[in-house]
Amino acid sequence: MTAARDPVVLDEQQQDGVWALELLIPPELVYFAGHFPQAPVLPGAVQIAWALALAAQRFGTPVRCKLMEALKFQRLLRPGDRVELSLRYDTARHKLYFAYRRGNTAYSSGRLAWSVEA
């Protein structure tokens, strides 16, 4: 069996330019191998990459950014977790706002920009 690289999108809704995606973190993700063997954790870099990739599919934005702002990693995402990813793209500032949450629990959030002048 091949290890997964992407979350499972269970549901998604768009309202007023904001996408809300319900994600399942597959236990067999390749990123869990060695990060960490006794207590696997989804790396922050993967959370950012997923936000960029999922936004690119919905907003047509690039999959790489030039600037990361206000990154906060508040709780660990683990194998089997279900979480909501909200994505909002500010077209005037060329910034993507993302947040991983479950109810009132915040996991991570930040802003990603394609121009340092924005």
C-alpha positions in Angstrom: 0.0 0.0 0.0 1.3 3.4 -0.9 1.5 6.1 1.8 -0.9 9.0 1.2 0.4 12.6 0.7 -2.9 14.5 0.8 -5.8 15.0 3.2 -9.2 13.5 2.4 -11.7 16.2 1.6 -14.9 15.1 3.3 -16.9 18.2 2.5 -16.5 21.7 1.2 -18.6 24.8 1.0 -18.0 28.3 -0.3 -19.8 31.3 1.0 -18.9 35.0 0.4 -15.5 34.1 -1.0 -14.5 31.9 1.9 -14.0 28.2 1.4 -14.6 25.8 4.3 -13.2 22.3 3.8 -13.7 19.5 6.2 -10.5 17.4 6.1 -9.5 14.0 7.4 -5.9 13.5 8.2 -5.1 9.9 6.9 -3.2 7.8 9.4 -1.0 6.4 6.5 0.4 9.8 5.5 4.0 9.6 4.3 4.8 12.7 6.5 4.2 10.7 9.7 7.1 8.4 9.1 9.9 9.7 11.4 7.9 12.7 12.5 7.7 11.4 15.3 7.7 7.6 15.6 6.2 7.4 19.1 3.7 10.2 18.6 3.2 11.2 14.9 2.5 14.8 14.2 1.6 16.6 10.9 4.5 19.0 10.1 3.7 22.7 9.9 5.3 22.9 6.5 2.8 20.3 5.2 -0.1 22.2 6.6 1.1 25.3 4.7 1.6 23.3 1.5 -1.9 21.9 1.8 -3.4 25.3 2.3 -1.6 26.6 -0.8 -2.5 23.6 -2.9 -6.2 23.5 -1.9 -6.4 27.3 -2.4 -4.8 27.0 -5.9 -7.6 24.6 -6.9 -10.3 27.0 -5.7 -8.9 30.5 -6.3 -6.4 29.9 -9.1 -3.5 31.1 -6.9 0.1 29.9 -7.1 1.1 26.8 -5.1 4.1 28.6 -3.8 4.3 31.8 -1.9 7.0 34.4 -1.3 6.1 35.5 2.2 4.5 33.9 5.3 3.0 36.1 8.0 1.5 35.6 11.4 2.0 31.8 11.4 0.6 30.2 14.5 0.8 26.5 15.3 -1.3 26.1 18.5 -2.2 22.4 18.6 -0.8 19.3 17.0 -2.6 17.6 14.1 -2.3 13.9 14.4 -3.3 10.8 12.4 -7.0 10.4 12.0 -7.9 13.9 13.1 -10.8 15.7 11.4 -10.4 19.4 11.0 -11.9 22.3 9.1 -9.6 24.4 6.8 -10.9 27.8 6.0 -9.4 29.7 3.1 -9.9 33.3 2.1 -8.1 35.1 -0.7 -7.7 38.8 -0.5 -7.3 39.7 -4.2 -6.3 43.4 -3.5 -3.4 42.4 -1.2 -2.6 39.1 -2.9 -2.8 37.3 0.4 -4.3 33.9 1.4 -5.6 33.6 4.9 -5.9 30.1 6.2 -6.9 28.5 9.5 -7.2 24.9 10.6 -9.9 24.5 13.3 -12.2 22.0 14.9 -15.1 23.8 16.5 -13.6 26.3 18.9 -10.2 24.6 18.9 -7.6 26.4 16.7 -4.8 24.2 15.3 -2.9 26.6 13.0 -3.4 29.8 11.0 -1.5 32.4 9.0 -1.3 34.6 6.0 0.6 33.7 2.8 1.5 36.3 0.2 2.8 36.3 -3.4 4.4 39.7 -3.2 6.5 41.2 -0.5 5.1 44.6 -1.3 1.5 43.5 -0.5 
